[in-house]
Amino acid sequence: MKSFLLSFLFLFIASAGFAQSPVTNPEAPEDWAPEDVISFYGATYENISGINYDPNWGQTGHNQVNTQFDPGTGQVILAYPNFNYQGTDFAGNPVNASNMEYFHVDIWVAEGTNRMVKFTPVDNSGTGPSEVLVEVPVTPGSWNSVNIPMSAFTGMTMQSVFQLKFDGQFNADGSANTTPFDIYLDNIYFWKVASTSENDASLSDLQIEGETIAGFDPELRTYTLDLPAGATEVPQITLATPTNENATVTINQAVGIPGVASVDVVSENGENEWTYTITYIGSIPGQGAPSQPDRNAQDVISIISDAYTDIEVDTYSADWDDSDFEFVTIDGTTAMRIDFTNFIGIDFQSNRQNMSEMTHFHMNFWTANETLDKSLNLKFSEWGGTDGEVSAFEYSLNNASNPPLDEQGVWVTVDIPLDSWSPINAPNAVRGDVAQFVITSNLDVVYIANLYVYREGTVSTEPIETPAKFELSQNYPNPFNPTTNIAYSIPASGDVSLEVFNVMGQRVATLVRGTQSAGSHTVSFDASNLSSGVYMYRLGFEGSVQTRQMMLIK
């Protein structure tokens, strides 16, 4: 009798557990054209490659996800048992979903589940928010076929979607509840309505100031236009051509920088509306990096500089770094534009450098981004005659460093003794076999120029007498338009600042900030972005200050 009761009890428990999962599949989805779908799970469409359905995000159901759950029909679905939240990762194959119109999912939860499920794509394009959680409507005990408009994910551009996230840590009324429960999913994809002539709301051309915007694609509706910092003239949309000439086009110009312009396109039949947006940002230097002094060739090891001969470099972005770069020309000078994720590595291991006799490190950098709580960490990698790093020396630029990382929108000069760098693994590192230079930063986009090390006291091929006093000379030419040279001298190595102010006392440029060696120095000042008038330039050195006037006439 006991054996019969136990068997009956086990059967009852198994039946009850089985009843809490679906016994059918959802209805087959619409038969959209392949080019109108980006699919992540399901049998109807071809799913993208490289998907991890169970990345470890610390969720309660990790290692329990079943991508082949059979509800008894022979057609598998995706099971998330013990669910509180769950991610799907395809970082190695991100998708551009900016032209999609809907997100689709079929979802099932057990009868009596009084919970709310939310969903968001995760975008790492750097434009707009990376995620926006939106409620997925669910009726417990049956399959729910849900289509969420992409516009519900407010502000997201979807240009580089690399993850999907489902979150179930809410009661039906929206209050918090982290107790796990089970959900089942199928047919997870983005989709859009196939275009016909009558419902086509795309553009075939989009021009700014008479030229097609870079990277234009009729399916891509979000663009960013980088402009020089301080630019005040707002670019104009001069042409927006609809693919269907009978579609209605409305152009909305931006009113300032930063700012957003847009083009609204309504299809001929009025059933479809697309909006193309162009965001203007002022994040390009308005002038080139400061000019550099003459130095003997044997006293400089240059990595990036127009003033000296650069060493041969294997790569300016090693295969182990995670950031992007390009060389750009600004006002006739070369700069390296780095779009940081975390770090970038300049590798010259096939042309290692002996820096043991060099005394100073020099670099100019420029960023339009807020610098508070940010950093630029600099590191030279010393290999000591081996096949890898045995020691290193580094310097961290932050708001408390010298020079401080407290400027944005100006070229900052870093000129610091190498002896002030922090050694790693070898307190007495001689810097005799340097193979790499690494920059780590959370500043997003940074421009780098005049990156080199040098031996102090050899500024030119002619002997130079150390000046006996601290002195700021009159700029030449004066008046000027738009460039002038400012010369000054300092009697000893020390902290130097050279800044320009308008007559209201507002700082309009920082030309020098950092430690410099004793001697005479000359800096070029470009006032292309300033209006005519009188300006003050002020030199600070070890507590002493000198100021002079100059006149800009345009």
GUZA-999951 format. One record per residue (C-alpha): x, y, z. Coordinates in Angstrom, 1 decimal. Example, Ala and Ser with C-alpha at 12.3 -4.5 7.8 and 13.67 -1.06 7.14 Angstrom:
% residues 2
> east_north_up
> 12.3_-4.5_7.8
> 13.7_-1.1_7.1
//
This chain:
% residues 554
> east_north_up
> 0.0_0.0_0.0
> 2.8_2.4_0.9
> 4.6_1.6_-2.4
> 1.4_2.4_-4.3
> 0.9_5.7_-2.5
> 4.5_6.7_-3.2
> 4.2_5.8_-6.8
> 1.0_7.8_-7.1
> 2.6_10.7_-5.3
> 5.6_10.8_-7.6
> 3.2_10.6_-10.6
> 1.2_13.5_-9.2
> 4.2_15.7_-8.6
> 5.6_14.9_-12.1
> 2.2_15.7_-13.7
> 1.9_18.9_-11.7
> 5.4_20.0_-12.8
> 4.7_19.1_-16.4
> 1.4_21.1_-16.3
> 3.5_24.2_-15.5
> 5.1_24.2_-18.9
> 3.5_24.7_-22.4
> 2.3_21.6_-24.2
> 1.9_23.4_-27.6
> 4.0_25.7_-29.8
> 3.0_29.2_-30.7
> 1.5_30.0_-34.0
> 4.0_30.3_-36.9
> 5.1_33.9_-37.4
> 4.4_36.0_-40.5
> 6.4_35.0_-43.6
> 8.5_38.1_-43.9
> 11.3_38.4_-46.5
> 14.7_37.5_-45.1
> 16.1_41.0_-45.7
> 13.3_42.4_-43.4
> 14.1_40.2_-40.4
> 17.0_39.8_-37.9
> 16.3_36.6_-36.1
> 17.9_35.3_-32.8
> 15.8_32.2_-32.0
> 13.2_30.2_-33.9
> 12.8_27.8_-36.8
> 11.1_30.2_-39.3
> 14.0_32.4_-40.2
> 17.8_31.9_-40.3
> 19.2_33.0_-37.0
> 22.4_35.1_-36.8
> 25.6_33.3_-35.9
> 27.6_33.5_-32.7
> 24.8_33.6_-30.1
> 25.4_32.7_-26.5
> 21.9_32.0_-25.0
> 23.3_31.7_-21.4
> 26.0_34.3_-20.6
> 26.9_34.4_-16.9
> 25.4_37.7_-15.7
> 24.9_36.3_-12.1
> 21.3_35.3_-12.9
> 19.6_32.6_-10.8
> 18.9_30.4_-13.9
> 22.5_30.3_-15.2
> 23.5_26.8_-16.5
> 19.8_25.8_-16.6
> 18.8_27.4_-19.9
> 17.4_24.8_-22.4
> 17.5_25.9_-26.0
> 16.0_22.6_-27.1
> 12.9_22.2_-24.8
> 10.3_20.0_-26.5
> 6.7_20.7_-25.3
> 5.7_17.3_-26.6
> 5.2_18.4_-30.2
> 8.7_17.6_-31.6
> 9.2_21.4_-32.3
> 11.6_22.9_-29.7
> 11.3_26.2_-27.9
> 13.6_28.2_-25.5
> 13.2_27.5_-21.8
> 14.3_29.8_-19.0
> 13.7_27.9_-15.8
> 14.4_29.6_-12.4
> 14.2_32.9_-14.2
> 14.8_36.3_-12.7
> 16.6_37.9_-15.6
> 18.4_36.5_-18.6
> 20.7_37.7_-21.3
> 21.5_36.6_-24.9
> 25.0_37.7_-26.1
> 26.3_38.0_-29.6
> 29.1_40.6_-29.1
> 31.2_38.9_-31.8
> 28.4_39.6_-34.3
> 26.6_42.8_-33.4
> 23.7_43.8_-35.7
> 22.5_47.1_-37.0
> 18.8_47.2_-36.3
> 18.3_50.9_-36.8
> 16.0_50.3_-39.8
> 13.8_47.7_-38.1
> 10.3_48.6_-37.0
> 9.3_46.0_-34.4
> 10.7_43.5_-31.9
> 8.8_40.2_-31.9
> 8.7_37.4_-29.2
> 6.3_34.6_-28.4
> 6.2_34.2_-24.6
> 4.5_31.7_-22.2
> 4.3_31.7_-18.4
> 2.3_29.4_-16.2
> -1.3_30.0_-15.1
> -1.4_32.1_-11.9
> 2.0_33.8_-12.5
> 1.3_37.3_-11.4
> 4.5_38.8_-12.7
> 5.7_41.4_-15.3
> 8.4_40.7_-17.9
> 10.4_43.5_-19.4
> 12.8_43.4_-22.4
> 15.5_45.6_-23.9
> 18.0_45.3_-26.7
> 21.5_46.4_-25.6
> 23.3_48.8_-27.9
> 27.0_49.7_-27.8
> 27.2_52.2_-30.6
> 27.8_55.1_-28.2
> 24.8_57.1_-29.6
> 21.8_57.3_-27.3
> 21.1_55.1_-24.3
> 22.5_51.6_-24.3
> 19.3_50.0_-23.0
> 15.6_50.9_-22.3
> 13.5_48.2_-20.5
> 9.9_47.9_-22.0
> 7.1_45.8_-20.7
> 6.3_42.6_-22.6
> 2.5_42.1_-22.3
> 1.8_38.5_-21.0
> -1.4_36.6_-20.3
> -0.4_33.6_-18.1
> -1.3_30.1_-19.2
> -1.2_30.7_-23.0
> 1.2_31.7_-25.7
> 1.4_35.5_-26.2
> 2.6_36.8_-29.6
> 4.1_40.2_-28.9
> 5.2_42.9_-31.3
> 6.9_45.9_-29.6
> 7.5_49.0_-31.8
> 11.1_50.0_-31.9
> 10.1_53.5_-31.0
> 9.2_52.2_-27.5
> 12.9_51.9_-26.8
> 13.1_55.7_-26.4
> 16.3_57.3_-27.7
> 18.1_54.0_-28.7
> 19.6_54.1_-32.1
> 20.1_50.3_-32.4
> 23.2_50.8_-34.6
> 25.2_48.1_-32.9
> 22.9_45.7_-30.9
> 25.1_43.1_-29.3
> 22.9_41.7_-26.5
> 19.2_41.0_-25.6
> 18.0_41.2_-22.0
> 14.8_39.9_-20.4
> 14.1_41.0_-16.8
> 11.4_39.4_-14.6
> 12.1_41.1_-11.3
> 8.7_42.8_-11.0
> 5.2_42.0_-9.9
> 2.4_42.7_-12.3
> 1.9_46.1_-10.7
> 5.5_47.1_-11.3
> 6.7_46.6_-7.8
> 10.0_44.7_-7.2
> 10.0_40.9_-6.8
> 13.1_38.9_-7.3
> 11.6_35.4_-6.7
> 12.5_33.2_-9.7
> 9.8_31.7_-12.0
> 9.8_29.9_-15.4
> 9.3_31.4_-18.8
> 9.3_29.9_-22.3
> 10.1_31.8_-25.5
> 10.1_31.3_-29.3
> 10.5_33.3_-32.5
> 12.7_36.1_-31.2
> 13.5_38.6_-33.9
> 13.4_42.2_-35.2
> 11.3_42.9_-38.3
> 10.0_45.6_-40.6
> 7.3_45.9_-43.1
> 8.4_45.2_-46.6
> 8.6_48.3_-48.7
> 6.4_48.9_-51.7
> 6.3_52.1_-53.8
> 3.1_53.3_-52.0
> 4.3_52.7_-48.5
> 8.0_53.5_-49.1
> 9.1_56.3_-46.6
> 12.9_56.1_-47.3
> 15.3_58.6_-48.8
> 17.5_57.9_-51.8
> 19.8_60.8_-51.0
> 20.5_63.1_-48.0
> 22.9_66.1_-48.5
> 24.5_68.5_-46.0
> 25.7_71.7_-47.6
> 25.5_70.2_-51.1
> 27.3_66.9_-50.3
> 25.8_63.5_-49.5
> 26.3_62.8_-45.8
> 29.2_60.4_-45.2
> 28.1_56.8_-44.9
> 24.6_57.5_-46.2
> 22.4_54.4_-46.5
> 18.6_54.6_-47.2
> 18.1_52.1_-44.4
> 20.3_53.9_-41.9
> 18.3_56.7_-40.2
> 20.7_58.1_-37.6
> 23.8_60.0_-38.3
> 26.4_62.1_-36.3
> 28.3_64.9_-37.8
> 31.5_65.9_-36.0
> 32.4_69.6_-36.2
> 35.3_71.7_-34.9
> 34.9_72.7_-31.3
> 33.5_76.3_-31.0
> 31.8_76.2_-34.4
> 28.8_78.4_-34.5
> 27.6_78.1_-38.1
> 25.0_75.3_-38.2
> 25.3_73.0_-41.3
> 22.1_73.0_-43.4
> 20.3_70.1_-45.0
> 20.3_71.1_-48.6
> 18.7_68.0_-50.2
> 16.5_65.2_-49.1
> 15.3_63.0_-52.0
> 12.5_60.5_-51.3
> 12.9_57.1_-53.0
> 9.2_57.4_-54.0
> 8.8_60.9_-55.5
> 5.2_61.0_-54.3
> 6.3_60.7_-50.6
> 6.1_63.8_-48.4
> 9.3_65.2_-47.1
> 9.7_67.7_-44.2
> 13.1_69.1_-43.3
> 13.7_70.4_-39.8
> 17.1_72.3_-39.5
> 19.1_72.3_-36.3
> 19.1_75.6_-34.4
> 22.6_75.3_-32.8
> 25.7_73.3_-32.1
> 25.3_70.8_-30.4
> 21.9_70.2_-32.0
> 19.8_67.8_-34.0
> 18.4_68.2_-37.5
> 15.8_65.8_-38.9
> 13.9_64.8_-42.1
> 10.4_63.4_-41.8
> 9.3_61.2_-44.7
> 5.6_60.1_-45.0
> 4.9_57.4_-47.6
> 2.5_58.1_-50.5
> -0.3_56.1_-48.9
> 0.3_57.7_-45.5
> 0.7_54.4_-43.7
> 4.5_54.6_-43.1
> 6.6_57.4_-41.6
> 10.4_57.4_-41.3
> 12.5_60.1_-39.6
> 16.2_60.6_-40.4
> 18.2_62.4_-37.8
> 21.6_64.2_-38.0
> 23.2_65.1_-34.7
> 25.8_67.9_-34.8
> 28.5_67.8_-32.1
> 31.5_70.0_-31.7
> 34.2_67.5_-30.8
> 37.0_68.2_-33.2
> 39.9_70.5_-32.3
> 39.5_73.9_-33.9
> 43.2_74.3_-34.3
> 46.3_72.1_-34.6
> 48.5_71.0_-31.7
> 51.1_73.5_-30.5
> 54.4_73.7_-32.5
> 57.5_72.0_-31.1
> 61.0_73.4_-30.5
> 64.0_72.4_-32.6
> 65.9_69.5_-31.1
> 68.9_67.4_-32.1
> 67.7_64.2_-33.9
> 69.7_62.0_-31.5
> 68.0_63.5_-28.5
> 64.4_62.6_-29.6
> 62.6_59.3_-29.9
> 59.4_60.3_-31.7
> 56.3_58.1_-32.0
> 53.9_60.6_-33.4
> 55.0_64.1_-34.4
> 55.3_66.4_-37.5
> 58.4_68.1_-35.9
> 60.6_65.0_-35.7
> 61.3_61.8_-37.6
> 59.1_59.1_-36.2
> 60.4_55.6_-35.4
> 59.1_52.7_-37.4
> 56.1_51.3_-35.6
> 54.6_47.8_-36.1
> 51.1_48.9_-35.4
> 49.4_51.9_-33.8
> 46.6_49.6_-32.6
> 47.7_46.2_-31.5
> 45.5_43.2_-32.0
> 45.1_42.8_-28.2
> 43.6_46.3_-27.7
> 40.0_47.2_-27.9
> 39.9_50.8_-29.2
> 39.8_52.3_-32.7
> 42.0_55.1_-34.2
> 42.6_57.1_-37.3
> 45.2_59.7_-38.3
> 43.7_63.1_-39.1
> 45.1_66.4_-40.2
> 43.9_69.5_-38.2
> 45.1_72.9_-39.3
> 48.0_71.3_-41.2
> 49.2_69.2_-38.3
> 48.9_65.4_-37.7
> 47.0_64.0_-34.8
> 45.9_60.5_-33.8
> 42.2_60.3_-33.1
> 41.5_57.5_-30.6
> 38.0_56.3_-29.9
> 38.6_54.5_-26.5
> 36.7_51.5_-25.3
> 39.4_50.8_-22.6
> 42.9_51.0_-24.0
> 45.0_51.2_-27.2
> 48.5_49.7_-27.7
> 51.2_51.2_-30.0
> 53.6_48.3_-30.7
> 57.2_48.6_-32.0
> 58.6_45.3_-30.7
> 60.5_44.8_-34.0
> 62.1_48.2_-33.5
> 62.6_48.4_-29.7
> 64.0_51.6_-28.3
> 66.7_52.4_-25.8
> 65.2_55.3_-23.7
> 67.6_55.0_-20.8
> 69.3_58.4_-21.7
> 66.0_60.2_-22.4
> 64.9_62.5_-19.6
> 61.4_63.7_-20.5
> 58.1_62.5_-22.0
> 56.1_64.9_-24.1
> 52.5_64.7_-25.5
> 49.7_67.0_-26.5
> 46.1_65.8_-26.1
> 42.7_67.3_-26.7
> 39.2_66.1_-25.8
> 35.8_67.6_-26.0
> 34.5_65.3_-23.2
> 34.0_66.1_-19.5
> 37.2_65.3_-17.7
> 35.9_65.1_-14.1
> 36.7_61.6_-12.6
> 38.3_60.6_-15.9
> 41.9_59.6_-16.6
> 44.6_59.0_-19.2
> 47.0_56.3_-18.0
> 50.3_56.1_-19.9
> 52.6_53.1_-19.9
> 55.8_52.1_-21.6
> 56.5_48.4_-21.7
> 60.1_47.3_-21.0
> 61.0_43.8_-22.4
> 64.5_43.5_-21.1
> 65.8_41.5_-24.1
> 63.1_38.9_-23.7
> 59.9_38.1_-25.8
> 57.6_39.9_-23.4
> 57.2_42.5_-20.8
> 59.4_42.2_-17.7
> 58.8_45.6_-16.3
> 57.1_48.9_-17.1
> 56.9_52.5_-16.1
> 53.6_54.5_-16.1
> 52.1_57.9_-15.4
> 48.4_58.6_-14.7
> 46.9_61.9_-15.8
> 43.8_62.7_-13.7
> 42.4_65.8_-11.9
> 45.0_65.5_-9.2
> 48.1_64.9_-11.4
> 50.6_67.4_-12.8
> 49.5_68.6_-15.2
> 45.9_68.0_-14.1
> 43.3_66.5_-16.4
> 40.9_69.4_-15.9
> 40.7_70.9_-19.4
> 38.3_70.1_-22.2
> 38.2_71.7_-25.6
> 41.8_72.9_-25.6
> 45.2_71.3_-26.4
> 46.9_70.3_-23.1
> 50.7_69.9_-23.0
> 52.1_67.0_-21.0
> 55.9_67.5_-20.5
> 57.1_65.5_-17.5
> 60.4_64.0_-16.4
> 60.6_60.3_-16.9
> 62.0_59.9_-13.4
> 58.6_60.9_-12.1
> 56.9_57.9_-13.7
> 56.0_54.9_-11.5
> 58.0_51.8_-12.2
> 56.2_48.4_-12.3
> 57.9_45.2_-11.2
> 61.4_46.8_-11.4
> 62.0_49.9_-9.2
> 65.2_50.6_-11.0
> 64.1_50.0_-14.6
> 66.6_51.4_-17.0
> 64.2_51.8_-20.0
> 66.8_50.1_-22.3
> 64.5_47.8_-24.2
> 61.1_49.5_-24.7
> 58.7_47.7_-27.1
> 55.3_49.1_-26.5
> 53.3_52.2_-25.4
> 49.9_51.8_-24.0
> 47.2_54.4_-23.2
> 44.2_53.4_-21.1
> 41.3_55.9_-20.8
> 37.6_56.3_-20.1
> 37.5_59.6_-21.9
> 35.8_58.2_-25.1
> 37.4_60.3_-27.9
> 40.8_61.8_-27.5
> 43.2_63.4_-30.0
> 46.9_62.8_-29.4
> 49.8_64.7_-31.1
> 53.5_65.3_-30.5
> 54.1_62.0_-28.7
> 57.8_61.5_-28.0
> 60.5_61.3_-25.4
> 63.6_63.5_-25.4
> 66.8_64.4_-23.7
> 66.6_67.7_-21.9
> 68.9_70.6_-22.7
> 69.3_70.1_-26.4
> 66.6_72.3_-27.9
> 68.5_73.3_-31.0
> 71.8_72.6_-32.9
> 73.2_75.9_-31.5
> 74.3_76.4_-27.9
> 71.6_78.0_-25.9
> 72.2_80.1_-22.8
> 69.8_79.5_-20.0
> 67.9_82.7_-19.5
> 68.6_84.6_-16.3
> 65.0_85.5_-15.7
> 61.3_84.7_-16.3
> 60.1_86.7_-19.2
> 57.1_86.9_-21.6
> 57.7_88.6_-24.9
> 55.3_90.6_-27.1
> 53.6_88.3_-29.6
> 54.6_88.6_-33.3
> 53.0_89.7_-35.5
> 50.8_92.0_-33.7
> 48.1_92.9_-34.7
> 47.6_89.4_-36.3
> 45.1_87.4_-38.4
> 44.6_84.6_-37.5
> 47.9_83.2_-36.2
> 50.7_84.7_-34.1
> 53.7_83.5_-32.2
> 54.2_83.9_-28.4
> 57.8_83.6_-27.1
> 58.8_83.3_-23.4
> 61.7_82.1_-21.3
> 62.0_80.5_-17.9
> 65.2_80.3_-15.9
> 64.7_76.7_-14.5
> 62.6_73.6_-15.1
> 59.2_74.0_-13.6
> 55.4_74.2_-14.0
> 54.3_76.5_-16.8
> 50.9_77.7_-18.0
> 50.2_80.0_-21.0
> 46.6_81.0_-21.4
> 44.6_83.5_-23.5
> 41.7_85.6_-22.1
> 39.2_87.9_-23.7
> 38.5_91.4_-22.3
> 35.7_90.0_-20.1
> 38.3_87.9_-18.3
> 37.0_84.6_-19.9
> 39.7_82.1_-20.8
> 39.4_81.3_-24.5
> 42.5_79.1_-25.0
> 45.1_77.1_-23.0
> 48.3_76.9_-25.0
> 50.7_75.3_-22.4
> 50.1_73.5_-19.2
> 52.7_71.3_-17.6
> 56.4_71.0_-16.6
> 58.9_72.5_-19.0
> 62.7_72.6_-19.1
> 64.7_75.8_-18.6
> 65.2_77.9_-21.8
> 63.4_79.9_-24.4
> 60.1_78.6_-25.8
> 57.8_79.7_-28.7
> 54.1_78.7_-29.1
> 51.9_79.4_-32.1
> 48.4_80.6_-31.4
> 45.6_80.2_-33.9
> 42.5_82.5_-33.4
> 40.5_81.3_-36.4
> 37.5_80.6_-34.1
> 37.6_84.0_-32.3
> 36.2_87.4_-33.3
> 38.3_90.5_-33.8
> 39.3_92.4_-30.6
> 41.8_92.7_-27.9
> 43.0_89.6_-26.0
> 45.3_89.1_-23.0
> 47.8_86.3_-22.8
> 49.2_85.3_-19.4
> 52.3_83.3_-18.5
> 52.5_81.6_-15.2
> 55.7_80.0_-13.8
> 56.2_78.7_-10.2
> 53.9_81.3_-8.7
> 55.0_84.3_-10.9
> 52.7_85.7_-13.6
> 53.2_88.0_-16.5
> 50.5_89.3_-18.9
> 50.5_91.1_-22.2
> 47.9_92.3_-24.7
> 47.5_91.4_-28.4
> 45.1_92.4_-31.1
> 43.2_90.2_-33.5
> 42.0_92.0_-36.7
> 39.9_90.0_-39.2
//
